[in-house]
Amino acid sequence: MIDRTHALPVKQQCKILELARSTVYYQPQPVSPEDLALMRRIDELHLEMPYAGARMLSRILKREGQPVGRKHVSTLMQRMDIHALYRKPNTSKRHPAHKVYPYLLRNLEITRSNHVWAADITYIPMQRGFVYLFAVIDWASRRVLAWRTSNTLTTDFCIEAVQEAINRYGRPEIFNTDQGCQFTSLEFTGLLKDNGIQISMDGKGCWRDNVFVEGLWKSVKYEEIYLHAYDCVSDAKAGLQRYFARYNQFRPHSALDDKTPDEFYFDNLPALQNAA
């Protein structure tokens, strides 16, 4: 929108467009190797202690020989979209266009495939930089139905994965997420509504409401991501592709009577879908 070659000064262009001049002059800086190492360690600690906030993580890092302040840890957590998980008072007002939906899974018996799907986003470290991973899973079978990576926390890559899952496997009755802005957006909820899917959202700070996705993140990070220092996004995608294929097809789950997610998913599809 800003034309630096225009006769009108940049200051006046910003004023007309109601933009802060800092947004025009700011040049994004790459994340330093030191911060990337800190972000990976914060991610590991968050998996082990999801209740730990910036203060506690700062103290732990200092005990490990990394003198980093609380504010810097807080900044890195924001960059990673990581938050300490505990109940917080409702002190903020949401955008009026972003409705928050009730949690529909409490005391609900979920034993068949495509009854409930769940989704979430997590942070994936690489040697140079990082990406975000979004995945859709079937709640009953733990099967990963679709996934996408992105270097920004936008809604579009989430919508692409959900649309792929619907195109390949049909529609679930209920779709559960947390209250992240990607999932409360009109674009994301509109996709679910257009397909006749009930929308369910975790309580604020209640990570246990989406516990199976949290379990998937822990598995994929300890069994794949932390074992391989991905050089670039294409390496990360190739590694994740191999892992999710192995996870779905070969990895037995004790909670599924030692069946794989693929076996449980296709054995427990509703009769009409099996017939189709």
C-alpha positions as CSV (number, residue, x, y, z in Angstrom):
1,M,0.0,0.0,0.0
2,I,2.9,2.3,0.7
3,D,4.7,3.6,-2.4
4,R,8.1,4.9,-1.5
5,T,8.6,6.3,-5.0
6,H,5.4,8.4,-4.8
7,A,5.6,12.2,-4.6
8,L,3.6,12.1,-1.4
9,P,5.9,11.6,1.6
10,V,5.7,8.3,3.4
11,K,4.6,10.1,6.5
12,Q,1.5,11.5,4.8
13,Q,0.8,8.1,3.1
14,C,0.8,6.5,6.6
15,K,-1.5,9.2,7.9
16,I,-4.0,8.7,5.1
17,L,-3.9,4.9,5.6
18,E,-4.0,5.2,9.4
19,L,-0.8,3.2,9.6
20,A,2.0,3.6,12.1
21,R,5.2,4.6,10.4
22,S,7.1,2.0,12.5
23,T,5.3,-0.7,10.4
24,V,6.8,0.8,7.2
25,Y,10.3,1.2,8.4
26,Y,10.6,-2.0,10.5
27,Q,12.9,-4.7,8.9
28,P,12.2,-8.2,10.4
29,Q,15.3,-9.8,11.8
30,P,16.1,-13.5,11.7
31,V,15.9,-15.4,15.0
32,S,19.4,-15.9,16.5
33,P,20.9,-19.4,17.0
34,E,21.0,-18.7,20.7
35,D,17.2,-17.9,20.7
36,L,16.5,-21.0,18.6
37,A,18.3,-23.2,21.1
38,L,16.3,-21.5,23.9
39,M,13.0,-22.0,22.1
40,R,13.7,-25.7,21.6
41,R,14.5,-26.1,25.3
42,I,11.4,-24.1,26.3
43,D,9.3,-26.4,24.0
44,E,10.8,-29.5,25.8
45,L,10.1,-28.1,29.2
46,H,6.6,-27.1,28.2
47,L,5.8,-30.7,27.2
48,E,7.0,-31.9,30.6
49,M,5.4,-29.1,32.7
50,P,2.6,-27.4,30.7
51,Y,1.7,-25.4,33.8
52,A,5.0,-23.6,33.9
53,G,5.0,-19.9,33.0
54,A,7.8,-17.5,32.0
55,R,8.9,-17.0,35.6
56,M,9.3,-20.7,36.4
57,L,10.9,-21.5,33.0
58,S,13.4,-18.6,33.5
59,R,14.4,-20.0,36.9
60,I,14.8,-23.5,35.4
61,L,16.9,-22.3,32.5
62,K,19.1,-20.3,34.9
63,R,19.7,-23.5,37.0
64,E,20.7,-25.2,33.7
65,G,23.3,-22.5,33.1
66,Q,21.3,-20.3,30.7
67,P,21.0,-16.8,32.3
68,V,17.8,-15.6,30.6
69,G,15.3,-13.2,32.1
70,R,11.5,-13.7,32.5
71,K,10.7,-11.1,29.9
72,H,12.8,-12.7,27.2
73,V,11.3,-16.1,28.0
74,S,7.9,-14.6,27.7
75,T,8.7,-13.0,24.3
76,L,10.0,-16.4,23.0
77,M,6.8,-18.2,24.3
78,Q,4.7,-15.7,22.5
79,R,6.7,-16.2,19.3
80,M,6.1,-20.0,19.7
81,D,2.4,-19.6,20.6
82,I,3.1,-21.4,23.9
83,H,1.1,-20.5,27.0
84,A,1.1,-21.8,30.6
85,L,-1.9,-23.9,31.0
86,Y,-4.0,-23.0,34.0
87,R,-7.4,-21.5,34.6
88,K,-7.4,-17.7,34.2
89,P,-10.0,-15.1,35.1
90,N,-12.0,-13.8,32.2
91,T,-10.3,-10.4,32.1
92,S,-10.2,-9.8,28.3
93,K,-12.9,-9.0,25.8
94,R,-12.9,-11.1,22.6
95,H,-13.5,-9.7,19.1
96,P,-17.3,-9.7,18.7
97,A,-17.1,-11.6,15.5
98,H,-15.2,-14.5,17.2
99,K,-17.7,-16.6,19.0
100,V,-16.4,-19.1,21.5
101,Y,-18.4,-22.4,21.5
102,P,-19.1,-24.7,24.5
103,Y,-17.2,-27.9,25.1
104,L,-19.4,-30.8,24.0
105,L,-17.3,-33.8,24.9
106,R,-17.6,-33.9,28.7
107,N,-19.1,-37.3,29.7
108,L,-19.6,-38.2,26.0
109,E,-18.8,-41.8,25.1
110,I,-16.7,-41.8,21.9
111,T,-16.1,-45.3,20.6
112,R,-16.6,-45.0,16.8
113,S,-14.6,-43.4,14.0
114,N,-15.7,-40.0,12.6
115,H,-17.8,-39.3,15.7
116,V,-15.3,-36.6,17.0
117,W,-12.3,-35.1,15.3
118,A,-9.9,-32.8,17.1
119,A,-7.1,-30.5,16.0
120,D,-4.4,-28.3,17.3
121,I,-1.2,-26.4,16.3
122,T,2.3,-26.9,17.7
123,Y,5.8,-25.5,17.3
124,I,8.5,-27.5,15.4
125,P,12.1,-26.5,15.8
126,M,14.7,-26.8,13.0
127,Q,18.4,-26.1,12.8
128,R,17.7,-22.7,11.3
129,G,14.3,-21.4,12.1
130,F,11.1,-23.1,12.9
131,V,7.6,-24.0,11.5
132,Y,4.2,-24.6,12.9
133,L,2.4,-28.0,12.6
134,F,-1.3,-28.4,12.4
135,A,-2.9,-31.8,12.6
136,V,-6.5,-33.3,12.5
137,I,-7.0,-36.5,14.4
138,D,-9.9,-38.9,14.8
139,W,-10.6,-39.0,18.6
140,A,-11.6,-42.6,19.0
141,S,-8.8,-44.1,16.9
142,R,-6.1,-41.4,17.4
143,R,-5.6,-41.6,13.6
144,V,-3.9,-38.6,12.0
145,L,-6.3,-37.7,9.1
146,A,-4.5,-34.7,7.7
147,W,-1.7,-32.2,8.6
148,R,0.0,-29.1,7.3
149,T,3.0,-27.0,8.2
150,S,3.4,-23.2,8.0
151,N,6.0,-20.6,8.9
152,T,3.2,-18.2,10.1
153,L,0.3,-18.7,12.5
154,T,-2.5,-18.0,10.0
155,T,-5.8,-19.7,9.5
156,D,-5.4,-20.8,5.8
157,F,-3.1,-23.8,6.4
158,C,-5.5,-25.1,9.1
159,I,-8.5,-24.8,6.7
160,E,-6.6,-26.7,4.0
161,A,-5.9,-29.6,6.3
162,V,-9.5,-29.8,7.5
163,Q,-10.8,-29.6,4.0
164,E,-8.5,-32.4,2.9
165,A,-9.7,-34.6,5.8
166,I,-13.3,-34.0,4.9
167,N,-12.7,-34.7,1.2
168,R,-10.9,-38.0,2.0
169,Y,-12.9,-39.3,5.0
170,G,-16.2,-37.6,5.2
171,R,-17.6,-35.4,7.9
172,P,-17.4,-35.9,11.7
173,E,-20.3,-35.2,13.9
174,I,-18.3,-32.9,16.3
175,F,-15.0,-31.0,15.7
176,N,-13.0,-30.0,18.9
177,T,-10.3,-27.4,19.1
178,D,-8.9,-25.0,21.7
179,Q,-9.9,-21.3,21.7
180,G,-7.0,-20.1,19.5
181,C,-7.8,-17.2,17.2
182,Q,-7.3,-19.5,14.1
183,F,-10.1,-21.7,15.3
184,T,-12.5,-19.0,16.5
185,S,-12.2,-17.2,13.1
186,L,-15.2,-16.9,10.9
187,E,-13.4,-18.7,8.1
188,F,-12.6,-21.8,10.2
189,T,-16.0,-22.0,12.0
190,G,-17.7,-21.3,8.7
191,L,-16.1,-24.3,7.1
192,L,-17.4,-26.5,9.9
193,K,-20.9,-25.0,9.8
194,D,-21.1,-25.3,6.0
195,N,-20.5,-29.1,6.4
196,G,-23.0,-29.5,9.2
197,I,-20.4,-30.2,11.9
198,Q,-21.0,-29.3,15.5
199,I,-18.3,-27.1,17.0
200,S,-16.7,-27.9,20.4
201,M,-14.0,-25.8,22.1
202,D,-11.9,-26.5,25.2
203,G,-12.4,-24.5,28.3
204,K,-9.9,-21.6,28.7
205,G,-6.6,-23.1,29.8
206,C,-8.0,-26.6,30.0
207,W,-5.4,-28.6,28.0
208,R,-6.9,-31.9,29.2
209,D,-10.1,-31.2,27.1
210,N,-8.0,-31.9,24.0
211,V,-5.7,-34.5,25.7
212,F,-5.3,-36.9,22.7
213,V,-3.9,-34.1,20.5
214,E,-1.5,-33.1,23.3
215,G,-0.5,-36.8,23.5
216,L,0.2,-36.8,19.8
217,W,2.5,-33.8,20.1
218,K,4.5,-35.4,22.8
219,S,4.9,-38.6,20.7
220,V,5.8,-36.9,17.5
221,K,8.4,-34.6,19.2
222,Y,10.1,-37.3,21.3
223,E,10.0,-40.0,18.6
224,E,10.8,-37.9,15.5
225,I,11.4,-34.2,15.8
226,Y,13.9,-34.1,18.7
227,L,15.8,-37.0,17.1
228,H,16.4,-35.2,13.8
229,A,17.7,-31.7,13.4
230,Y,15.8,-30.7,10.3
231,D,17.8,-28.5,8.0
232,C,14.9,-26.9,6.2
233,V,11.1,-27.0,5.8
234,S,11.2,-29.7,3.1
235,D,13.2,-32.0,5.4
236,A,10.7,-31.4,8.2
237,K,7.8,-32.3,5.9
238,A,9.5,-35.4,4.7
239,G,10.3,-36.5,8.2
240,L,6.7,-35.8,9.4
241,Q,5.3,-37.7,6.4
242,R,7.3,-40.8,7.3
243,Y,6.4,-40.5,11.0
244,F,2.7,-40.1,10.5
245,A,2.6,-43.0,8.1
246,R,4.4,-45.2,10.6
247,Y,2.2,-43.8,13.5
248,N,-1.0,-44.7,11.6
249,Q,-0.1,-48.0,10.1
250,F,2.4,-49.7,12.4
251,R,2.4,-48.2,15.9
252,P,0.1,-50.2,18.2
253,H,-1.7,-48.4,21.0
254,S,-2.5,-50.1,24.3
255,A,-5.7,-48.0,24.6
256,L,-6.8,-49.5,21.3
257,D,-6.2,-53.1,22.5
258,D,-2.9,-53.0,20.7
259,K,-4.4,-52.1,17.4
260,T,-2.9,-49.5,15.1
261,P,-4.9,-46.3,14.5
262,D,-5.5,-47.4,10.9
263,E,-6.9,-50.8,12.1
264,F,-9.2,-49.3,14.8
265,Y,-10.3,-46.4,12.5
266,F,-11.5,-48.6,9.6
267,D,-12.9,-51.3,11.9
268,N,-15.1,-48.9,13.7
269,L,-16.5,-46.7,10.9
270,P,-20.3,-46.3,10.9
271,A,-22.1,-48.9,8.9
272,L,-23.1,-46.5,6.0
273,Q,-19.5,-45.4,5.5
274,N,-18.2,-49.0,5.6
275,A,-20.8,-49.8,2.9
276,A,-19.8,-46.8,0.8
